[in-house]
Amino acid sequence: MSEIFKKLNLSNFEGLIAVILSILVLNIFDYNLVKMLNEFVFLLFAWYFLIEVLLLKNIYHFRLHKIYRFTFYFLYLLGIFVTYPFIKQYGFVIAPFLITTLLLTLLMSYEVGITAGVLQVLLLSFHLGSFTIFAYYIPQILFMNFLIRNINRRIEVAKSAFYNSILAVILLLLQPSFFNLYNVTISVLNPFVSTVVILGLLPYIEYFTRIYSNIGLSELGNMNHPLLKKLSIQAPGTYYHSIMVATLAEAAADKIKANSTFVRVASYFHDIGKMIRPYFFVENLPQNAENPHEKISPFLSHIILEDHIKSGIELARKYKLPLRIEFIIPQHHGTRVQKYFYHKAKEIDPSTSEEAFRYPGPKPQFKEAGIIMLADSVEAAIKSINTTSYQSIKEVIENIVSGIYNERQLDESGLNLRELELIIEEFIKVIINITKARIEYPKEDIQKVVQVNDFK
């Protein structure tokens, strides 16, 4: 027992507090000290193995920011607080047991949602001494969470409710003593009512926690966001660069089964800080315009370029962008060195250290951040070589990815070598498709095309 207390070593003992609150919630209506102690020991062991060992150590969200843990604890406790009174007063069929577990799947991941759901059901079944509740809830939690694990549209939540209502009726058929018209009707309606509540709560949770579901991300990435509009006007080169990075990153994320919706939307916003001083970034300079960096020292150039990270983070917070997008802004540069300005500085002062031209980091902390770092570097390099040769494009992409890998920038991202190979393959496909030469029309055909378009 003491060993578990030691390993429940979260900041401020919030894990232990969540365990104690769970027991207190269950015993509001029927206080029994012996029962409470038994449940405490049971939940302590279940919490340690399901949450500490399986969840918090393996799901990267919880390493990013404490709000992920607190949101998990809050929704887990809310699930018990809402479900238990319904079971006590009206029976287990009518209880809204799906709401919080599905919210966690939408906001974080399938693993987080089912872990919270299974833990809630284990505790409720143990407290009530009912295997029936366990047998009825667990299949629905596993099935419904599986159905909504990667959805991007609200209608898909409603579709999953339809399939789950069929499963609920089947589960009642397996328990003949509970199979009656009232229970069948409630079991069919329960998933639909739960999804209505979920979709109603979701925008508020996203706004206050800045933890966004794929549904919220899809709405955020429709290009009408005020920040993206400002970026397109104030820094058009960066805007189109971001769209290209999004195209590359989304294809790569799809290939390795990462979150392609998040990658696409995060790519749109990853360089928003450049709109503060747009003309210090070469993609925003008018053709034949003088580069302002030629007139200033490389040390000042480094400070100006590095400042777009700070400015981007400030804008992300001001506009309440998702937390993970805020994390992408510094992580897509990692702790890499601004080599161009570093070498310029070395010419002035040979004793100049690389550390003076290094981005502050941190390195990418999750796969999607690593993908965006790679896509960002590849897009910039391909634009500069101006070639459609397959072999040239392949060599450039391989050199960039291997260079970033050898700099140890991807050590904390979770990307493995096989995934990097697949990412390279996907980058090559996308770049080749984008740079394909168009067929050159004869002059008379061009004139015909112009005439036809005049009438459209």
N, C-alpha and C positions, 0 to 999 in steps of 0.2 A: 504493500500500500504506500509506504513512504517513497518507494522508487517512482511510483506513478505521480505522486505529488511533485517530486523533483523534476520529472520530465514534462509535467504540465507547466512549462516554464515560459508562458507568454507574458508580454509586458503587462504589468498591473493585474496579473492573474485573471485576465478577462475570461479565459477558458473555464477556470474553476468557478468564476462568478456565474457564467452561463449555465453550468451544471447545477449549481445551487438554486438559481432562479427557476430552472425547469422543474425541479422537485417541488418548490414552493407553489408554483402555478398549479401543478397537478393536485396539490393537497389543500387548496383553498376551500374546496367544497366538502371534503371528507378527511379531516385532519386525523392522522394516526402516526404517532412518533416512530413506532417499530417499523411500520410500512415505509415511512420516509427514509429511515436509515438503510433499509434493504434496497430501496430504489436508488439512493445516493451511491451505494457501492456498485450496483449494477450499471448505472449510467456512467460512473467514473471510468469503469473498465471499457464500456462501449465507446465512450467519448475518446479515450486514449487511443484505441485501435482504429476507430473509424475517422476521427478528426485529426488527431495529432500525427499518427503514423501514415494513414492513407491520403489524407486531404491536404493539410497545411504544408506538408513537406514536398508534395508533388504538383500542386497547382500553383503556377507562377504568380497569379493575381495577388495572392496573399503576401508575396515578398515585395510587391510594388509600393503598397501604401496601406496604412492601418485601416482606412475606411472600408476596404474589402472585408477585413475580419469583422469589423463592427456591423457592417450590413448583413453579413452572414449570420452573426449571433442574433441580431435584431429580428430578422425574418424567421430564423429557426424558432426563437421564443414566441414570436407572434403566431406561428403555425400551431404550436401547442396551446397557446392562450385562446385562440379562436376555435380550434377543432374540439378540444375537450368539453367545453360547456354544451356544444351541440350534441355530442355523443351522450352526455349525461341527461339532457333534457328531451331530445327528440330521436335518438338512435344513431347508429354509426353510418347509415346510408346517406343521411342528409348532411353530414358534417362536411365543411369545405376544406377537406384535407389536401387538395391539389394546389391550392393557391400559392402558398409560400415556396413550395418545392419547385413549381414551374417558374415562378419569378426568379429564383436563383439560377435555374438553367438558362433562362433568357438573358440574365444580367452577367453571368460568369461562364459556367460551362455545365454540360450534362453531368459530369462527375460530381460537381458541387451540389447540383439540384437533387440527384438521387441519394447522395450521402445524407443530406439534411432530411429528406423524406423518410429514408429507412430508419434513421435515428429517432425521428418523431414517432414513427409507427412502433418501433421496438419499445419505446418508453410507455406509450399509451397502452399497448397490448399487455405489457408487464404490470402496469398500474391497475388495469381493469381485469387482469387475469383472463383475457379473451384471445384465443387463437383465431376466432372468426374475423376479428378486426384486422389482424395481421394478414390472413389469407385474402381478404377483400381489398385491402389498401395497397399492398406491396405490388401485385401485378399491374395495377393501374398507374402507380407512381413510375414504375420502370417503363411501361409502355408509352405513357403520355410524355414523359421527359425525353424518351428516345425520338418520338415524332417531332417534337419542337426544337430539337437540339441545334439545328443550323438554319432556322427559318429567317426570312428577311421581310415577310409581309404579314400583315395582321390577319388576312383571310386564311392563312395557313394554320393559325392557332384555332380558328373556328372549325376548320376541316379536321384537325386532330381531335377536337372535342366530339365530333360525330363518331369517329372510329372508337374512341374511348367509351362512349355510351353503349356501343355494341358489346365491348368487353365487359362492362359493368353488369349488363343483363346476363351474360354467360356465367359470370362469377356468382350471381344470385341463383342461377339454375343449379349450380353445384352445391348450393346450400338450401335444400327444399323448404326447410322450416322458415326461411326468410323470404321465400319467393311468393309474393302476392302483388296485387295491382298497385297498391300504394308504393311499395319499395321499388317496383320496376319503374314506375313513373318518375320517382325521385332520382333513381340511379341514372335514368336517361337525361334528365334535366340538369343534374348536378354539374357535369363537365361544361355544359354551355354557360350556366350561371357563373361558374368559376372563371371561365375565360373572359367573360364580360368584365368581371371584377379585376382580373389581371390586366387587361388592356386599359382599363380606367386608371389603375394605380401606377402603371409602368411609367408614363411621362413624368409624374411627380417624383418618383424614386430616382429616375435618371437625372432630373434637374437638381435635386438636393444632394445626391451622392456623387454626381458626375460619373457614375458607372452606367454605361449605355449598352442596351441590347442591340442586336443586329437590326432590329426594326427601327430603333432610334437613330442608328448610324446611317441607315439607308435614307431616312428623311433629312439627315444633316448633310449628306453628300449629294444633294440635288442641284448643286451649283448656284442656288439662289441665296446662299448664306451671305450675310453682309460682309464678312471677312473675305470671302472668295470674290465677291463683286469688287471690293476695294483693291484686292490683289490684281485682278484683271486690268484695272485702270491704272493703278500706280506702279505696278511692276509686271507688265504684260509678258516679258520674257520668262520671269519666274513662274508666272501662272501657267504658261504652256509647258515649261519644264516639269511642273508638278503634275500636269495631266499625263505627260509621257512617263514619268516615274510611276504614277498610278497604274498605267497600262502594263508596264513591265512587272511591277510588284504583284498586281492582282493575278496575272497569269502564273507567276511563280508560286504564289500562295495556294492557288487551286491545285497546282501540280503536286505539292507536298502535303495537301490536306490541312493547311493552316487556315486562319480566318481571313478569307479573301475580301469580304465586305469591309472589315476593319482596315485592312491593308490599303484598299482603294481610297477610303475616306481619309485615313491618316496621311496618305501621300498628298492629297489635295492641300492639307494644312501644314505640312512639315516645314515649309520655308516661309511661313507668313511673316516672320520677323524681318524679311528682306524688304518689305514695303516701306519701312521707316526710312531707309537710305538706299533706294532702289538702284541709283546710278553707280554705286560702288560695286555692283555685281554685273559682270560682263554681259550676261544674257539680256540685261535691260538697257544696254547702251545702244543708241541709234547707230546706224551704219556709218562707219568712218569717223565716229565721234572719238574724241581723245579720252583715253582711260585715266580717270582721276588718280589712280594709284601710282601713275608715273611721276606725279608731283609731290608725293608724300613718302615718308620713310616706310620701309617694310614693317617696322614695329607698330606704327600707327595703323597700317593696313590690316595687320593681324587683329588689333583691338577692334577696328570697325567691323571686320568680318565676324569675329567672335560675338560681337554685340547683337547680331541678328538672332542668336539663340536666346539671349536674355529677353530681347524684345518679343520674340515669338512666344515665350512662356508667359510673359505679361499679358499679351493679347489673348492667349488661350484661357487664362484665368478670368480676364475681363469679360469674355464672351461665353464663359462657362462651357468650354469644349470638354469632351470626355477626358478623364484623367489620363487614359492611355495615350491619347493624342498629345497631351502636354508632355508625357514622358518621351514620346517619339522625337520631339523637337531637339533635345540635346543628344539623345541616344543615336540618332542617325548619323552623327559625326563621330560619336564615341570619344576616344582619346587620341584620335589621329593627329598627325602633324600637318600644318599648312606648308607643304614642301616648297611651293613656288616662292613664297615670301621668306621662308627659312633660308633657302639658297641665296636669295637676294641679300638677306642680312649677313650671311656668311662672307659674301664678297666685301661688305663694308667692314665687318668685324669677324675675323676667323674664329674667335673664341665663343661666338654665339652658340648657345645650347638649344637643342631641339625642344627642350621643355618650355622654352619661352614662346614657342609657336604651336604648342599642343592645345587641342580643344579640351575643355574641362571635363567632358564625359557626363554621365557614366557610359561604359560600353553597353551595347544592346543587351537588354535583360530578358528578352523573350523572342521567339522565332520571327514574329511579324516585324519587330524592330530591326532584326538582322537583315531581313529581306529588303526593307526600305533602304537601309544603308547601302546594300549591294546595288539595288536598282538606281539609287541616286548617283552613285559613282559611275555606273555603266552608262547611264543616259548622258552624263556630261562628257564622257570620253568618246562615245560613238559620234556625238555631235561635232567633235573637233577633228575626227579623222576623215570625214567626208568621203566614204567609200561604200560600194554595194557588194564588194567581194566577200563571198561566204568565208573564205579562209582568213581574211583580214579581220572580219568582225568576230569570228570565233577566237582568234588569238588575243584580240583586245579584251574580250569578255573574260576569257580564262585567266589572263594576266591580272586583271583587276580583282577578280574573286580570289585567286590564289594569293595575291598581294595582301588583301584585307585579312584573309585567313592567317597568313604568316605573321602579320602584325599582332596576332592574338586578339583581334577586335571582336571575334565571334565566340570567344571562350565561354561567355556567360549567357549566350542567346539560346542555347539548346539545339542549334542546328548541327546535324552530323554530316559526315563526308558524303554519304549517299544522297542526302537532301541537297547538298551544295552542287553535286553533279546534275541533279534534276533541275535545279534553279538555273544553272548555266545553259542546259539544253533549252529551257523555256525562254530565257533571255535571247538566245540566238534565233529561235523561231520568230519571236515578236519583232526583233530588229530587222531580220531579213524581210519579213512581210511589210514592215513600214518603209524600208528603203528600196523596195522593188522599183525598178525604172518603169515608167508608164510608156505605152506605145506612142510613138510620135506620129501625129496625124499629118497627111498631106495638106498643103495650104488651102486647097479648095474645100476639103472636108472640115477644116477649122472654121472657114467662113460659113458653112452650112450649120455647124453647131451653134455659132453665134446668132445666126438668123433665127433658128428654132428657139433658142433661149430668150430672144427678144419678145416672143409671144407668150411666154410663161408667166 
